[in-house]
Amino acid sequence: MSGVTYAVTIEFDTESGVDVDDLLDGLSECAPSVATLGRRVSVTLDVNAPTIAQASANGVDRVRVALAAKAFQVLALEAVTHAEQERRLAAPLMPELVGAGEIAEMLGVSKQRVAQLRDRADFPVPIAVLKAGPVWTRDSLNQFLAGWSRKPGRRPLVAAGQ
């Protein structure tokens, strides 16, 4: 069959339970992976089809055959190309985090200056405050940097009373 290979993920609920080994055996030609949580099952399989709609329908049909007579209700369905699946798998699961030390290096300032910058309304809010200090996502700091109109050098000292 000509077409594109899609990674089709089907999440379903079944009252009669699923024997994972039997399900994997029934889908063995589709390079399946299965995850379960209680009665909820998630199956990802490779399906070759001319369109994404056909791949989705074929994936559900293959699961139906593999489950034999067991009734199940599809809760979620997603089909993506293998290229998209590879891109998603290559992406980090956690965003890159930075603390005051990393921010100081990024900005070329001291940690004390970072503490001052935190008082600005446009400075990002930390995503967490740990015993070691606050942490931000690198992306939020990059957005701040893109809009920060930095004035180089130190402010001139002003004599008292001026």
C-alpha positions as CSV (number, residue, x, y, z in Angstrom):
1,M,0.0,0.0,0.0
2,S,1.4,3.4,-0.9
3,G,1.1,6.3,1.4
4,V,2.6,7.8,4.4
5,T,3.4,6.0,7.7
6,Y,1.7,7.7,10.6
7,A,2.0,7.1,14.3
8,V,-1.6,6.7,15.5
9,T,-2.3,6.9,19.2
10,I,-5.6,5.7,20.5
11,E,-6.7,6.1,24.1
12,F,-9.6,4.1,25.1
13,D,-11.5,2.8,28.1
14,T,-12.8,-0.8,28.4
15,E,-14.8,-2.3,31.2
16,S,-13.6,-5.8,30.6
17,G,-9.9,-5.0,31.0
18,V,-7.1,-5.6,28.5
19,D,-4.4,-8.3,28.5
20,V,-1.5,-6.1,27.3
21,D,0.5,-9.1,25.9
22,D,-2.5,-10.2,23.8
23,L,-3.0,-6.7,22.6
24,L,0.7,-6.4,21.6
25,D,0.6,-9.8,19.9
26,G,-2.5,-8.7,18.0
27,L,-0.9,-5.5,16.8
28,S,2.7,-6.9,16.3
29,E,2.9,-6.0,12.6
30,C,2.3,-2.3,13.6
31,A,5.3,-1.8,16.0
32,P,2.9,-1.1,18.9
33,S,3.5,0.4,22.3
34,V,0.9,0.2,25.0
35,A,0.5,2.0,28.3
36,T,-2.3,1.3,30.8
37,L,-3.7,3.1,33.9
38,G,-6.6,1.3,35.4
39,R,-9.2,0.7,32.7
40,R,-7.6,3.4,30.5
41,V,-5.3,2.2,27.7
42,S,-3.2,4.1,25.3
43,V,-1.9,2.4,22.2
44,T,0.5,3.9,19.6
45,L,1.0,2.0,16.4
46,D,2.4,2.6,12.9
47,V,-0.2,2.8,10.1
48,N,0.5,3.3,6.5
49,A,-2.3,5.1,4.7
50,P,-2.8,7.7,1.9
51,T,-4.3,10.2,4.3
52,I,-4.3,11.1,8.0
53,A,-8.0,10.4,8.2
54,Q,-7.6,6.9,6.7
55,A,-4.6,6.2,9.0
56,S,-6.8,7.1,12.0
57,A,-9.7,4.9,10.9
58,N,-7.3,2.0,10.1
59,G,-5.7,2.4,13.5
60,V,-9.0,2.1,15.3
61,D,-10.0,-0.8,13.2
62,R,-6.7,-2.7,14.0
63,V,-7.2,-2.1,17.7
64,R,-10.8,-3.3,17.4
65,V,-9.6,-6.6,15.7
66,A,-6.8,-7.0,18.3
67,L,-9.3,-6.7,21.1
68,A,-11.5,-9.3,19.5
69,A,-15.0,-9.0,21.0
70,K,-14.2,-6.7,23.8
71,A,-16.1,-3.4,23.8
72,F,-14.1,-0.2,24.1
73,Q,-14.8,3.5,23.9
74,V,-12.3,5.7,22.1
75,L,-11.5,8.7,24.4
76,A,-8.7,10.3,22.3
77,L,-7.2,9.8,18.9
78,E,-4.2,11.4,17.3
79,A,-2.3,10.7,14.1
80,V,1.0,12.3,13.2
81,T,3.6,11.7,10.5
82,H,6.7,9.8,11.6
83,A,8.7,13.0,11.0
84,E,6.5,14.9,13.5
85,Q,6.7,12.0,16.0
86,E,10.5,12.1,15.8
87,R,10.5,15.8,16.2
88,R,8.4,15.5,19.4
89,L,10.5,12.7,20.8
90,A,13.7,14.7,20.2
91,A,12.3,17.7,22.1
92,P,13.2,18.0,25.8
93,L,10.4,17.1,28.2
94,M,11.4,19.9,30.6
95,P,12.1,23.5,29.6
96,E,15.7,24.7,30.3
97,L,15.8,26.3,33.7
98,V,18.0,29.1,34.9
99,G,18.7,30.7,38.3
100,A,20.2,34.0,39.3
101,G,23.8,32.9,38.5
102,E,22.9,31.8,35.0
103,I,20.9,35.0,34.4
104,A,23.8,37.1,35.6
105,E,26.0,35.4,33.0
106,M,23.4,35.8,30.3
107,L,23.1,39.5,31.0
108,G,26.7,40.2,31.8
109,V,25.8,41.6,35.2
110,S,26.2,40.7,38.9
111,K,23.7,38.6,40.9
112,Q,22.9,41.7,42.8
113,R,21.9,43.5,39.6
114,V,19.7,40.5,38.8
115,A,18.0,41.0,42.2
116,Q,17.4,44.6,41.2
117,L,16.0,43.7,37.8
118,R,13.5,41.4,39.4
119,D,11.7,44.5,40.7
120,R,10.9,45.6,37.2
121,A,7.3,45.0,36.0
122,D,8.5,43.4,32.8
123,F,10.9,41.0,34.4
124,P,9.5,37.4,34.2
125,V,8.0,35.8,37.3
126,P,10.0,32.7,38.4
127,I,8.3,29.4,37.8
128,A,9.4,28.2,41.2
129,V,11.2,29.4,44.3
130,L,13.5,26.8,45.8
131,K,15.7,26.9,48.9
132,A,18.5,27.6,46.4
133,G,16.6,30.6,45.1
134,P,14.1,31.4,42.3
135,V,14.2,29.7,38.9
136,W,13.0,30.8,35.5
137,T,12.7,29.2,32.1
138,R,15.4,30.2,29.7
139,D,12.7,31.1,27.1
140,S,11.1,33.6,29.5
141,L,14.5,35.3,30.0
142,N,15.2,35.4,26.3
143,Q,11.8,37.2,25.8
144,F,12.8,39.7,28.5
145,L,16.2,40.2,26.8
146,A,14.6,40.8,23.5
147,G,12.6,43.8,24.9
148,W,15.1,45.1,27.4
149,S,16.5,48.5,26.5
150,R,19.7,48.2,28.4
151,K,21.7,51.3,29.1
152,P,25.4,50.5,29.3
153,G,27.6,51.7,32.1
154,R,26.9,52.8,35.6
155,R,24.7,55.6,36.4
156,P,26.6,58.8,37.3
157,L,26.8,59.5,41.0
158,V,24.7,62.5,42.1
159,A,25.9,64.7,44.9
160,A,23.5,64.9,47.9
161,G,21.0,67.8,47.5
162,Q,21.1,68.0,43.7
